[in-house]
């Protein structure tokens, strides 16, 4: 019985690690698309917050907030925010910046 719990626990840890990497890769792609759309230089992407919760579809999943830094003139640095539910982009906040 103990070995069954061990297998389930290890499987859950592996699954959540895999899901976390999948979400991070999706956030990187969304940030790159936003940077191309805004015609700015993408500097980096980082996870700000991540938690388990109910998604808008009613299913359980991971809600994440990612920060991506960009530069519009090569000297200034701005932070934008991506809100995601699993790999789906829900909201994007881009601060005012130089064009």
C-alpha positions in Angstrom: 0.0 0.0 0.0 2.8 2.4 0.8 4.5 1.7 -2.6 1.2 2.7 -4.3 1.2 6.1 -2.5 4.8 6.6 -3.4 4.1 5.9 -7.1 1.1 8.3 -7.1 3.1 11.0 -5.3 6.1 10.7 -7.7 3.7 10.6 -10.7 1.9 13.8 -9.5 5.3 15.6 -9.0 6.4 14.6 -12.5 3.1 15.7 -14.0 3.1 19.1 -12.4 6.8 19.7 -13.4 5.9 18.8 -17.0 2.8 21.0 -16.9 4.8 23.9 -15.5 7.4 23.6 -18.3 4.6 23.5 -20.9 3.0 26.7 -19.4 6.4 28.4 -19.3 7.1 27.6 -23.0 3.6 28.9 -23.9 4.2 32.1 -21.9 7.5 32.6 -23.8 5.7 32.2 -27.1 2.9 34.6 -26.1 5.5 37.2 -25.0 7.3 36.8 -28.3 4.1 37.3 -30.2 3.2 40.4 -28.1 6.7 41.9 -28.7 6.4 41.4 -32.5 2.9 42.9 -32.5 4.2 46.0 -30.5 7.4 46.1 -32.6 9.6 46.1 -29.5 12.6 44.1 -28.4 11.8 41.2 -26.0 14.4 41.1 -23.2 13.2 38.3 -20.8 10.2 36.4 -19.4 9.8 35.4 -15.8 7.0 33.7 -13.7 5.6 36.1 -11.1 2.9 34.0 -9.6 1.4 30.5 -10.1 -1.3 28.7 -8.2 -3.8 25.9 -8.5 -7.4 26.9 -9.0 -10.6 26.6 -11.0 -10.3 28.0 -14.5 -13.0 29.9 -16.3 -14.0 26.6 -17.9 -14.8 25.2 -14.4 -12.0 22.7 -14.6 -9.1 22.6 -12.1 -5.8 23.9 -13.5 -2.9 26.3 -13.0 -3.4 30.1 -13.0 -0.2 31.9 -13.8 1.1 35.5 -14.1 4.2 36.1 -16.1 6.2 39.3 -16.4 8.0 40.0 -19.7 10.5 42.9 -20.0 10.8 44.7 -23.3 12.6 47.7 -24.8 11.1 50.1 -27.4 14.2 52.3 -27.9 17.1 50.1 -26.8 17.7 52.1 -23.6 14.5 52.0 -21.6 13.2 48.8 -20.0 9.4 48.2 -19.4 7.5 45.4 -17.8 4.4 43.9 -19.2 2.2 41.2 -17.6 0.7 38.1 -19.1 -2.2 36.3 -17.2 -2.7 32.7 -18.2 -4.9 29.8 -17.3 -2.9 26.6 -18.1 -1.5 27.4 -21.6 -4.3 29.8 -22.6 -3.6 33.5 -22.6 -6.3 35.4 -20.7 -5.1 38.9 -20.3 -2.2 41.1 -21.3 -1.2 44.4 -19.6 1.3 46.6 -21.4 2.3 49.8 -19.8 2.7 53.1 -21.7 6.1 53.2 -23.5 8.1 55.2 -26.0 7.5 54.4 -29.6 
